[in-house]
Amino acid sequence: MEQAILGGLQGLINGFLHLEWRSVVMIIVGFALLYLGIKKDCEPLLLVPIGFGCVLTNIPLADLMGDEGFLRTIYNMGVANELFPLLIFIGIGAMTDFGPVLSNPSTFLLGAAGQFGIFLTLILALALGFPQLDAVSIGIIGACDGPTAIYVTSKYAPHLLGAVSVAAYSYMSLVPVIQPPIMRLLTTEKERNTIMPAMIGSVSKTTKLLFPLVITVLGGLIAPKGLPLLGTIMLGNLMRESGVVSRLTKASENEIANVVTLFLGLSIGATMAGDAFLRPQTLIILCLGLLAICLDTACGVCFGKIMRVMSGGKINPLIGAAGISAFPMAARVAQKEGQKYNKKSYLLMHAMGANAGGQIGSVIAAAVMLSVLAGMGIIR
Amino acid sequence: MDNFTFGVTMMICGMGGTILTLWILSLVMRLLGKVFPEKKGGK
């Protein structure tokens, strides 16, 4: 009898007895992510489930990421097989209006310049001794695109998934803090004052309908390994522009995206177990991720300056910073910075074009990267 | 493959491929915009 009672009491304190310092630190990290999401409004849709998943997975003996654990079931259901990021992409495609970039297709190039950070960071990660596929996953933080980063990392460096995802989403939400100092540093007052003419060109419905088909076929032929990424975002966009499947479009951008976001966030948080996350390399990955986004911004602004010269001074290089995938946050930053220096400057629609170009650019960059890796025989 | 070769290849083929792909897409979309212009008085 006494033995049974003692055994029963032992069962109630076993959790405390097995609590390691790593678990305690990671639970605090989970709380910090929850704080950022709830109190600071930093990507709450992702950081709240990630933070909670992090707390759940670090409570000892619950074994939620064990073979039978519910977090493992969710992880296997959609992260291990890369399904969740692709479902999110259908929603993103359904939500995004690519009209601004289609009315001025040259802004696609700003979207390309905004991807330089991916490749420069990849080289830096290699120089710091990361294995090649780990370096690819770290570089992809520079895509400024959470689902793309998760897709690539879950496939080729799943052990880095927690660090890469947290870096990608945290820095995306910090774009309004990270970008402005770089934009000011790289531009002169005269450049920042440039007033761009209003966008007058509009895009026909046929062009908007053909856009997702052209990107899918052409992009898929150039970079077939990235077709899942390209195909899903373009499917969502085709549904949006066709206007004939509004139920599917609404489901993609609401119900499906919401459910998948919850599962995706929980699964990512679940990968943040203390022994896997609390390593010096996590800190290095977070630093490299920040650097990647700084480099994206710098290269985008520099390309904007080149376009300014080529256009005879008609382009405000601040819109170059919007050539990343953080949509529409980066466009708003460009608009806000432009108005700081010239109240008559309305850069928003131009910046939205660059931003939409950045969204396509990040997916194309990932797709090209995967196809180059396949071409080199590094992945199958 | 050594890291130097890998890094340089990724930079040239990866970044070059990205720019080239987006440039081709911009040309195609410009062409489509001209072939299918927005009709005046359209929404």
Interface residues (C-beta under 8 A of the other chain):
Chain A: L102 S103 P105 S106 F108 L109 G111 A112 Q115 F116 I118 F119 L120 L122 I123 L126 A127 Q132 A135 V136 G201 S202 V203 S204 K205 T206 T207 L210 F211 V214 I215 L218 G219 I222 A223 G357 I360 G361 I364 A365 V368 M369 S371 V372 L373 G375 M376 I378
Chain B: M1 N3 F6 G7 T9 M10 M11 C13 G14 M15 G17 T18 I19 T21 L22 W23 I24 L25 S26 L27 V28 M29 R30 L32 G33 F36 P37 E38 K39 G42
